[in-house]
Amino acid sequence: MFTGIIEEVGIMESLSEVACGWSLTVKAQIVLEGTRPGHSLAVNGACLTVTALGADRFTVGLSPETLRRTNLGALRPGDGVNLERSLATNGRIGGHFVQGHVDGTGEVRAFQPEGDSLWVTVGAAPELLRYIVPKGYVAVDGVSLTVVDVFPDAFTFMLVAYTQQHITLPRKPADSRVNLEVDILGKYVEKFVGEVNYAAR
């Protein structure tokens, strides 16, 4: 479990195919503190298991499903990635409950400055947008964000100046793929209501 509050931007070092899948190595500092092999780290919002640690880097394994669902397979050496350690039981929840289970990807449509804040529009498929509501939560590349508007094929949010300086998104070009995780509460409600309606027939 995570909160969507990014602790640091790491640097992708390598992505290589190994016997049982793929291996991703990222250079980092802050998230290495207290981390051990077997622990979970969120990389661009995807919960991944640490397989190896170095003085200034860590390695995680990627399954074929992770590569299909996320933008991690498109990373190139030198790319920045948002990093967060899993939530400690005595920690503060500064964002919202983020599972690290990426639902799919969206596409950055536009950036529009307003004062020192930044409007961002992200296009997404209908099967994801059905769970995204105005003033609700969404995780974009692992960042906990509050939705402003929802349209038939996109949604918007704003980044304050501090957030812009501590995540990768403002430095991405338009049309970049971003990982999306919708609020799981919407999916549970949909399933529950569907089962109740089915039972009432």
DOKE-548264 format. One record per residue: residue number from 1; residue in one letter; x, y, z of N, C-alpha, C in turn. Coordinates in steps of 0.05 Angstrom, whole numbers. Layout:
REM DOKE-548264
+-----+---------+--------+---------+--------+---------+----------+--------+--------+---------+--------+
! num ! residuo ! n_east ! n_north !   n_up ! ca_east ! ca_north !  ca_up ! c_east ! c_north !   c_up !
+-----+---------+--------+---------+--------+---------+----------+--------+--------+---------+--------+
! NUM !       A !      X !       Y !      Z !       X !        Y !      Z !      X !       Y !      Z !
...
+-----+---------+--------+---------+--------+---------+----------+--------+--------+---------+--------+
//
This chain:
REM DOKE-548264
+-----+---------+--------+---------+--------+---------+----------+--------+--------+---------+--------+
! num ! residuo ! n_east ! n_north !   n_up ! ca_east ! ca_north !  ca_up ! c_east ! c_north !   c_up !
+-----+---------+--------+---------+--------+---------+----------+--------+--------+---------+--------+
!   1 !       M !     17 !     -24 !      0 !       0 !        0 !      0 !     18 !      25 !      0 !
!   2 !       F !      9 !      45 !    -15 !      24 !       70 !    -18 !      5 !      93 !    -14 !
!   3 !       T !     16 !     118 !    -15 !      -1 !      141 !    -11 !     -1 !     160 !    -35 !
!   4 !       G !     16 !     155 !    -54 !      17 !      173 !    -78 !     33 !     198 !    -73 !
!   5 !       I !     49 !     199 !    -51 !      66 !      222 !    -45 !     95 !     213 !    -53 !
!   6 !       I !    105 !     224 !    -75 !     130 !      215 !    -86 !    153 !     224 !    -68 !
!   7 !       E !    171 !     205 !    -62 !     194 !      211 !    -44 !    218 !     221 !    -59 !
!   8 !       E !    222 !     211 !    -83 !     244 !      221 !   -100 !    240 !     212 !   -129 !
!   9 !       V !    254 !     226 !   -146 !     255 !      218 !   -174 !    281 !     203 !   -179 !
!  10 !       G !    278 !     177 !   -185 !     302 !      161 !   -191 !    308 !     162 !   -221 !
!  11 !       I !    331 !     150 !   -228 !     340 !      150 !   -256 !    341 !     121 !   -265 !
!  12 !       M !    326 !     115 !   -286 !     327 !       88 !   -298 !    354 !      83 !   -309 !
!  13 !       E !    366 !      60 !   -301 !     393 !       53 !   -309 !    392 !      32 !   -331 !
!  14 !       S !    376 !      11 !   -327 !     375 !      -11 !   -347 !    349 !     -26 !   -345 !
!  15 !       L !    341 !     -37 !   -367 !     319 !      -56 !   -369 !    328 !     -79 !   -386 !
!  16 !       S !    329 !    -103 !   -374 !     340 !     -125 !   -388 !    323 !    -150 !   -385 !
!  17 !       E !    324 !    -167 !   -405 !     309 !     -192 !   -404 !    326 !    -213 !   -389 !
!  18 !       V !    313 !    -227 !   -370 !     326 !     -248 !   -355 !    310 !    -273 !   -359 !
!  19 !       A !    319 !    -295 !   -345 !     308 !     -321 !   -350 !    278 !    -322 !   -345 !
!  20 !       C !    268 !    -309 !   -324 !     240 !     -311 !   -317 !    224 !    -286 !   -323 !
!  21 !       G !    234 !    -268 !   -339 !     219 !     -244 !   -345 !    238 !    -221 !   -351 !
!  22 !       W !    234 !    -198 !   -337 !     250 !     -174 !   -342 !    260 !    -163 !   -316 !
!  23 !       S !    283 !    -149 !   -317 !     295 !     -137 !   -293 !    300 !    -108 !   -298 !
!  24 !       L !    291 !     -91 !   -279 !     294 !      -62 !   -282 !    312 !     -52 !   -259 !
!  25 !       T !    332 !     -37 !   -266 !     350 !      -25 !   -246 !    348 !       5 !   -247 !
!  26 !       V !    345 !      17 !   -223 !     341 !       46 !   -220 !    361 !      57 !   -200 !
!  27 !       K !    373 !      80 !   -207 !     390 !       94 !   -188 !    373 !     111 !   -170 !
!  28 !       A !    379 !     110 !   -144 !     363 !      125 !   -124 !    379 !     129 !    -99 !
!  29 !       Q !    368 !     144 !    -80 !     381 !      148 !    -54 !    361 !     145 !    -31 !
!  30 !       I !    341 !     163 !    -31 !     323 !      164 !     -8 !    308 !     138 !     -4 !
!  31 !       V !    297 !     126 !    -25 !     281 !      102 !    -21 !    297 !      77 !    -14 !
!  32 !       L !    324 !      79 !    -15 !     340 !       56 !     -7 !    342 !      53 !     23 !
!  33 !       E !    336 !      75 !     37 !     338 !       75 !     66 !    316 !      56 !     78 !
!  34 !       G !    325 !      36 !     92 !     306 !       17 !    105 !    295 !      -4 !     86 !
!  35 !       T !    304 !      -3 !     61 !     293 !      -22 !     41 !    311 !     -47 !     40 !
!  36 !       R !    298 !     -70 !     38 !     313 !      -95 !     36 !    302 !    -112 !     13 !
!  37 !       P !    317 !    -131 !      3 !     306 !     -149 !    -17 !    280 !    -162 !     -8 !
!  38 !       G !    260 !    -162 !    -25 !     234 !     -172 !    -18 !    214 !    -151 !    -11 !
!  39 !       H !    224 !    -126 !     -5 !     206 !     -104 !      1 !    194 !     -93 !    -25 !
!  40 !       S !    173 !     -78 !    -22 !     159 !      -66 !    -45 !    166 !     -37 !    -48 !
!  41 !       L !    170 !     -29 !    -73 !     174 !       -1 !    -81 !    155 !       5 !   -104 !
!  42 !       A !    144 !      29 !   -104 !     128 !       37 !   -127 !    145 !      52 !   -146 !
!  43 !       V !    146 !      43 !   -171 !     161 !       56 !   -192 !    141 !      66 !   -213 !
!  44 !       N !    138 !      92 !   -216 !     117 !      104 !   -233 !     89 !      92 !   -225 !
!  45 !       G !     86 !      87 !   -200 !      60 !       78 !   -190 !     55 !      48 !   -191 !
!  46 !       A !     74 !      33 !   -201 !      72 !        3 !   -202 !     86 !      -9 !   -178 !
!  47 !       C !     72 !     -25 !   -163 !      84 !      -38 !   -140 !    102 !     -61 !   -150 !
!  48 !       L !    128 !     -60 !   -143 !     147 !      -79 !   -152 !    164 !     -89 !   -129 !
!  49 !       T !    173 !    -114 !   -131 !     188 !     -127 !   -110 !    218 !    -123 !   -115 !
!  50 !       V !    232 !    -113 !    -95 !     261 !     -109 !    -96 !    275 !    -137 !    -96 !
!  51 !       T !    292 !    -141 !   -116 !     307 !     -166 !   -118 !    336 !    -163 !   -111 !
!  52 !       A !    346 !    -139 !   -114 !     375 !     -134 !   -107 !    378 !    -104 !   -100 !
!  53 !       L !    398 !     -99 !    -83 !     405 !      -72 !    -75 !    434 !     -66 !    -78 !
!  54 !       G !    441 !     -42 !    -85 !     469 !      -32 !    -86 !    471 !      -7 !    -69 !
!  55 !       A !    494 !       5 !    -69 !     498 !       29 !    -53 !    481 !      52 !    -63 !
!  56 !       D !    475 !      53 !    -89 !     460 !       75 !    -99 !    440 !      67 !   -121 !
!  57 !       R !    431 !      42 !   -119 !     412 !       32 !   -139 !    397 !       7 !   -128 !
!  58 !       F !    375 !       1 !   -141 !     360 !      -23 !   -134 !    350 !     -36 !   -160 !
!  59 !       T !    344 !     -62 !   -158 !     334 !      -77 !   -180 !    307 !     -89 !   -173 !
!  60 !       V !    288 !     -89 !   -191 !     262 !     -102 !   -187 !    256 !    -119 !   -211 !
!  61 !       G !    239 !    -139 !   -207 !     230 !     -156 !   -229 !    204 !    -146 !   -241 !
!  62 !       L !    201 !    -150 !   -267 !     177 !     -142 !   -281 !    165 !    -167 !   -294 !
!  63 !       S !    139 !    -171 !   -290 !     125 !     -193 !   -303 !    114 !    -184 !   -330 !
!  64 !       P !    107 !    -203 !   -348 !      95 !     -195 !   -373 !     70 !    -178 !   -369 !
!  65 !       E !     54 !    -184 !   -349 !      30 !     -168 !   -343 !     36 !    -140 !   -336 !
!  66 !       T !     57 !    -136 !   -320 !      66 !     -109 !   -313 !     74 !     -93 !   -338 !
!  67 !       L !     89 !    -106 !   -356 !      97 !      -93 !   -381 !     73 !     -86 !   -398 !
!  68 !       R !     53 !    -103 !   -399 !      29 !      -97 !   -415 !     13 !     -74 !   -403 !
!  69 !       R !     11 !     -72 !   -377 !      -7 !      -53 !   -364 !      5 !     -26 !   -359 !
!  70 !       T !     32 !     -24 !   -360 !      45 !        1 !   -352 !     62 !      13 !   -374 !
!  71 !       N !     75 !      35 !   -367 !      93 !       48 !   -386 !    122 !      41 !   -381 !
!  72 !       L !    127 !      22 !   -363 !     155 !       15 !   -355 !    171 !       3 !   -377 !
!  73 !       G !    158 !     -11 !   -395 !     173 !      -23 !   -417 !    183 !      -3 !   -437 !
!  74 !       A !    173 !      21 !   -436 !     182 !       42 !   -455 !    204 !      60 !   -444 !
!  75 !       L !    212 !      54 !   -419 !     233 !       70 !   -407 !    260 !      66 !   -421 !
!  76 !       R !    275 !      88 !   -421 !     302 !       87 !   -433 !    322 !      96 !   -412 !
!  77 !       P !    347 !      87 !   -413 !     367 !       95 !   -394 !    369 !     126 !   -392 !
!  78 !       G !    368 !     136 !   -367 !     369 !      164 !   -362 !    341 !     176 !   -357 !
!  79 !       D !    320 !     161 !   -363 !     293 !      171 !   -357 !    288 !     173 !   -327 !
!  80 !       G !    274 !     193 !   -319 !     266 !      196 !   -291 !    242 !     179 !   -284 !
!  81 !       V !    240 !     168 !   -260 !     217 !      153 !   -251 !    209 !     161 !   -223 !
!  82 !       N !    183 !     163 !   -218 !     173 !      170 !   -191 !    176 !     146 !   -173 !
!  83 !       L !    187 !     150 !   -149 !     192 !      129 !   -130 !    178 !     134 !   -103 !
!  84 !       E !    167 !     113 !    -91 !     156 !      115 !    -64 !    159 !      88 !    -50 !
!  85 !       R !    167 !      89 !    -25 !     167 !       64 !     -9 !    139 !      58 !      0 !
!  86 !       S !    134 !      33 !      7 !     108 !       25 !     17 !    102 !      39 !     43 !
!  87 !       L !     77 !      42 !     49 !      68 !       57 !     73 !     74 !      43 !     98 !
!  88 !       A !     87 !      57 !    117 !      92 !       45 !    143 !     67 !      48 !    160 !
!  89 !       T !     62 !      30 !    178 !      38 !       30 !    194 !     36 !      55 !    212 !
!  90 !       N !     59 !      67 !    218 !      58 !       92 !    235 !     62 !     117 !    218 !
!  91 !       G !     59 !     114 !    191 !      63 !      137 !    174 !     38 !     153 !    169 !
!  92 !       R !     42 !     177 !    158 !      20 !      195 !    151 !     10 !     188 !    123 !
!  93 !       I !    -15 !     190 !    118 !     -27 !      186 !     92 !    -31 !     214 !     80 !
!  94 !       G !    -10 !     223 !     66 !     -12 !      251 !     55 !    -28 !     252 !     29 !
!  95 !       G !    -32 !     230 !     16 !     -47 !      230 !     -9 !    -73 !     214 !     -5 !
!  96 !       H !    -74 !     190 !    -19 !     -96 !      172 !    -15 !    -86 !     143 !    -17 !
!  97 !       F !   -102 !     124 !    -10 !     -93 !       96 !    -11 !    -88 !      88 !    -41 !
!  98 !       V !    -63 !      83 !    -47 !     -55 !       74 !    -74 !    -44 !      46 !    -71 !
!  99 !       Q !    -55 !      28 !    -86 !     -47 !        0 !    -84 !    -21 !      -6 !    -99 !
! 100 !       G !    -16 !       9 !   -119 !       7 !        3 !   -136 !     -1 !     -17 !   -158 !
! 101 !       H !    -27 !     -22 !   -161 !     -37 !      -40 !   -182 !    -47 !     -23 !   -205 !
! 102 !       V !    -31 !     -18 !   -224 !     -37 !        0 !   -247 !    -60 !     -13 !   -263 !
! 103 !       D !    -80 !       4 !   -268 !    -103 !       -6 !   -284 !    -99 !      -4 !   -314 !
! 104 !       G !    -82 !      14 !   -322 !     -77 !       18 !   -350 !    -61 !      43 !   -354 !
! 105 !       T !    -58 !      52 !   -379 !     -44 !       76 !   -385 !    -62 !      97 !   -398 !
! 106 !       G !    -55 !     122 !   -395 !     -68 !      144 !   -409 !    -47 !     159 !   -425 !
! 107 !       E !    -56 !     180 !   -439 !     -39 !      196 !   -456 !    -41 !     225 !   -448 !
! 108 !       V !    -18 !     237 !   -443 !     -17 !      266 !   -437 !    -26 !     282 !   -462 !
! 109 !       R !    -48 !     297 !   -459 !     -59 !      312 !   -481 !    -48 !     341 !   -482 !
! 110 !       A !    -47 !     353 !   -459 !     -39 !      382 !   -459 !    -30 !     391 !   -431 !
! 111 !       F !    -12 !     411 !   -431 !      -4 !      425 !   -407 !    -12 !     455 !   -411 !
! 112 !       Q !    -23 !     467 !   -390 !     -32 !      495 !   -392 !    -25 !     509 !   -366 !
! 113 !       P !     -5 !     527 !   -366 !       1 !      541 !   -341 !    -21 !     560 !   -333 !
! 114 !       E !    -24 !     563 !   -307 !     -42 !      584 !   -295 !    -28 !     593 !   -270 !
! 115 !       G !    -17 !     617 !   -271 !       0 !      626 !   -249 !     24 !     608 !   -246 !
! 116 !       D !     30 !     599 !   -222 !      52 !      580 !   -218 !     42 !     551 !   -218 !
! 117 !       S !     16 !     547 !   -223 !       5 !      520 !   -225 !      4 !     511 !   -254 !
! 118 !       L !     -2 !     486 !   -258 !      -1 !      474 !   -285 !    -26 !     456 !   -288 !
! 119 !       W !    -43 !     463 !   -308 !     -65 !      446 !   -315 !    -54 !     423 !   -332 !
! 120 !       V !    -64 !     399 !   -327 !     -56 !      376 !   -343 !    -81 !     362 !   -353 !
! 121 !       T !    -82 !     355 !   -378 !    -104 !      339 !   -389 !    -92 !     312 !   -398 !
! 122 !       V !   -106 !     291 !   -389 !     -97 !      264 !   -395 !   -120 !     249 !   -408 !
! 123 !       G !   -115 !     237 !   -432 !    -135 !      221 !   -445 !   -135 !     193 !   -434 !
! 124 !       A !   -158 !     180 !   -432 !    -160 !      153 !   -421 !   -183 !     138 !   -434 !
! 125 !       A !   -181 !     112 !   -433 !    -202 !       95 !   -445 !   -227 !      96 !   -428 !
! 126 !       P !   -251 !      91 !   -440 !    -276 !       92 !   -425 !   -277 !      73 !   -402 !
! 127 !       E !   -264 !      50 !   -404 !    -264 !       31 !   -382 !   -250 !      41 !   -357 !
! 128 !       L !   -233 !      61 !   -360 !    -220 !       73 !   -337 !   -235 !      98 !   -329 !
! 129 !       L !   -244 !     114 !   -348 !    -258 !      139 !   -342 !   -283 !     135 !   -326 !
! 130 !       R !   -295 !     111 !   -328 !    -320 !      106 !   -314 !   -316 !     107 !   -284 !
! 131 !       Y !   -291 !     104 !   -275 !    -285 !      104 !   -246 !   -273 !     130 !   -237 !
! 132 !       I !   -269 !     149 !   -255 !    -257 !      175 !   -249 !   -278 !     196 !   -247 !
! 133 !       V !   -280 !     210 !   -224 !    -301 !      229 !   -219 !   -289 !     256 !   -210 !
! 134 !       P !   -303 !     279 !   -217 !    -293 !      305 !   -207 !   -289 !     305 !   -177 !
! 135 !       K !   -267 !     316 !   -168 !    -259 !      318 !   -140 !   -253 !     291 !   -128 !
! 136 !       G !   -252 !     270 !   -144 !    -243 !      244 !   -135 !   -213 !     241 !   -138 !
! 137 !       Y !   -203 !     218 !   -129 !    -175 !      213 !   -131 !   -167 !     197 !   -156 !
! 138 !       V !   -143 !     201 !   -165 !    -131 !      184 !   -186 !   -101 !     185 !   -181 !
! 139 !       A !    -87 !     163 !   -187 !     -58 !      163 !   -186 !    -47 !     163 !   -215 !
! 140 !       V !    -31 !     182 !   -221 !     -19 !      185 !   -247 !     11 !     182 !   -244 !
! 141 !       D !     22 !     160 !   -256 !      50 !      153 !   -252 !     57 !     152 !   -222 !
! 142 !       G !     37 !     143 !   -206 !      42 !      140 !   -177 !     36 !     164 !   -161 !
! 143 !       V !     29 !     187 !   -173 !      25 !      212 !   -158 !     -5 !     214 !   -151 !
! 144 !       S !    -11 !     218 !   -126 !     -38 !      222 !   -117 !    -48 !     250 !   -125 !
! 145 !       L !    -70 !     250 !   -141 !     -80 !      275 !   -152 !   -110 !     277 !   -149 !
! 146 !       T !   -119 !     302 !   -147 !    -148 !      307 !   -146 !   -158 !     315 !   -173 !
! 147 !       V !   -178 !     300 !   -183 !    -190 !      305 !   -209 !   -206 !     331 !   -209 !
! 148 !       V !   -203 !     347 !   -230 !    -219 !      371 !   -232 !   -243 !     366 !   -250 !
! 149 !       D !   -239 !     360 !   -275 !    -261 !      355 !   -294 !   -258 !     328 !   -307 !
! 150 !       V !   -280 !     317 !   -315 !    -280 !      292 !   -330 !   -296 !     295 !   -355 !
! 151 !       F !   -284 !     288 !   -378 !    -297 !      290 !   -404 !   -301 !     262 !   -415 !
! 152 !       P !   -314 !     259 !   -438 !    -319 !      232 !   -449 !   -293 !     216 !   -455 !
! 153 !       D !   -271 !     230 !   -461 !    -247 !      216 !   -468 !   -222 !     226 !   -452 !
! 154 !       A !   -226 !     242 !   -431 !    -203 !      253 !   -417 !   -211 !     264 !   -390 !
! 155 !       F !   -191 !     270 !   -374 !    -196 !      284 !   -348 !   -174 !     304 !   -343 !
! 156 !       T !   -179 !     323 !   -325 !    -159 !      343 !   -319 !   -153 !     344 !   -289 !
! 157 !       F !   -129 !     355 !   -283 !    -121 !      361 !   -255 !   -101 !     383 !   -256 !
! 158 !       M !    -95 !     394 !   -233 !     -75 !      416 !   -231 !    -52 !     407 !   -213 !
! 159 !       L !    -28 !     416 !   -221 !      -4 !      411 !   -205 !      5 !     438 !   -193 !
! 160 !       V !      8 !     439 !   -167 !      19 !      463 !   -154 !     49 !     463 !   -159 !
! 161 !       A !     62 !     486 !   -154 !      90 !      490 !   -160 !    108 !     469 !   -147 !
! 162 !       Y !    102 !     463 !   -121 !     119 !      444 !   -107 !    118 !     416 !   -120 !
! 163 !       T !     94 !     407 !   -126 !      91 !      381 !   -139 !    105 !     380 !   -166 !
! 164 !       Q !    103 !     401 !   -181 !     117 !      402 !   -207 !    147 !     397 !   -205 !
! 165 !       Q !    158 !     407 !   -183 !     187 !      405 !   -179 !    196 !     378 !   -169 !
! 166 !       H !    177 !     361 !   -160 !     185 !      336 !   -147 !    174 !     311 !   -161 !
! 167 !       I !    164 !     313 !   -185 !     155 !      290 !   -200 !    164 !     293 !   -229 !
! 168 !       T !    160 !     272 !   -245 !     170 !      271 !   -272 !    150 !     284 !   -292 !
! 169 !       L !    125 !     285 !   -286 !     104 !      291 !   -306 !    109 !     318 !   -321 !
! 170 !       P !    115 !     340 !   -308 !     118 !      365 !   -323 !    140 !     365 !   -343 !
! 171 !       R !    159 !     346 !   -341 !     181 !      345 !   -360 !    176 !     325 !   -383 !
! 172 !       K !    153 !     312 !   -382 !     146 !      294 !   -404 !    134 !     309 !   -428 !
! 173 !       P !    139 !     300 !   -452 !     127 !      313 !   -475 !     97 !     305 !   -477 !
! 174 !       A !     82 !     322 !   -490 !      54 !      315 !   -496 !     54 !     289 !   -512 !
! 175 !       D !     34 !     273 !   -509 !      29 !      246 !   -520 !     44 !     224 !   -506 !
! 176 !       S !     58 !     231 !   -483 !      71 !      210 !   -467 !     50 !     193 !   -454 !
! 177 !       R !     57 !     167 !   -450 !      40 !      149 !   -436 !     46 !     151 !   -406 !
! 178 !       V !     24 !     151 !   -390 !      27 !      153 !   -361 !     10 !     130 !   -349 !
! 179 !       N !     20 !     119 !   -327 !       6 !       98 !   -313 !    -17 !     110 !   -297 !
! 180 !       L !    -40 !      96 !   -298 !     -64 !      105 !   -284 !    -74 !      84 !   -265 !
! 181 !       E !    -80 !      92 !   -240 !     -93 !       75 !   -221 !   -117 !      90 !   -211 !
! 182 !       V !   -141 !      79 !   -216 !    -165 !       92 !   -206 !   -170 !      85 !   -177 !
! 183 !       D !   -188 !     100 !   -165 !    -195 !       95 !   -137 !   -210 !      68 !   -135 !
! 184 !       I !   -199 !      50 !   -120 !    -211 !       23 !   -118 !   -239 !      23 !   -107 !
! 185 !       L !   -247 !      44 !    -92 !    -273 !       45 !    -80 !   -295 !      44 !   -102 !
! 186 !       G !   -290 !      57 !   -124 !    -310 !       57 !   -146 !   -314 !      29 !   -157 !
! 187 !       K !   -293 !      13 !   -159 !    -295 !      -14 !   -170 !   -310 !     -32 !   -150 !
! 188 !       Y !   -305 !     -28 !   -124 !    -319 !      -45 !   -105 !   -349 !     -38 !   -104 !
! 189 !       V !   -355 !     -12 !   -106 !    -383 !       -4 !   -106 !   -397 !     -15 !   -131 !
! 190 !       E !   -385 !     -13 !   -154 !    -397 !      -24 !   -178 !   -402 !     -54 !   -176 !
! 191 !       K !   -383 !     -69 !   -165 !    -387 !      -98 !   -162 !   -409 !    -104 !   -142 !
! 192 !       F !   -410 !     -89 !   -120 !    -430 !      -94 !   -100 !   -458 !     -88 !   -110 !
! 193 !       V !   -461 !     -65 !   -123 !    -487 !      -57 !   -134 !   -496 !     -77 !   -155 !
! 194 !       G !   -477 !     -86 !   -172 !    -484 !     -105 !   -193 !   -494 !    -131 !   -181 !
! 195 !       E !   -481 !    -140 !   -160 !    -489 !     -165 !   -147 !   -516 !    -162 !   -134 !
! 196 !       V !   -521 !    -139 !   -121 !    -547 !     -135 !   -108 !   -569 !    -134 !   -129 !
! 197 !       N !   -564 !    -120 !   -151 !    -585 !     -119 !   -173 !   -590 !    -147 !   -184 !
! 198 !       Y !   -569 !    -163 !   -187 !    -572 !     -190 !   -199 !   -588 !    -207 !   -179 !
! 199 !       A !   -583 !    -205 !   -153 !    -597 !     -221 !   -133 !   -626 !    -213 !   -131 !
! 200 !       A !   -632 !    -188 !   -138 !    -660 !     -178 !   -135 !   -677 !    -186 !   -159 !
! 201 !       R !   -665 !    -197 !   -180 !    -681 !     -205 !   -203 !   -698 !    -230 !   -197 !
+-----+---------+--------+---------+--------+---------+----------+--------+--------+---------+--------+
//
